[in-house]
Amino acid sequence: MSQASKPKADEMRPEYDIRGGVRGKYYERYQQGTNVVLLEPDVAAVFRDSESVNRALRMLIDLARGQVNDA
């Protein structure tokens, strides 16, 4: 690579400029913990938000626990 084609060390793409960033903006949310789950399109069509997914999963957990306790 010739000297003319090398990028200068102080050049940065505009999209990488983080001067307007806020330190610690998501700190509290990060501390709470996060689990990202990808839903298949047919499931996402039924469960539009995390609240409905959580409600359905809690019902399933209760049902499963009842099955285990009955056995």
Residue pairs with C-beta under 8 A, 6 or more apart in sequence:
39 47
39 53
46 52
47 53
47 56
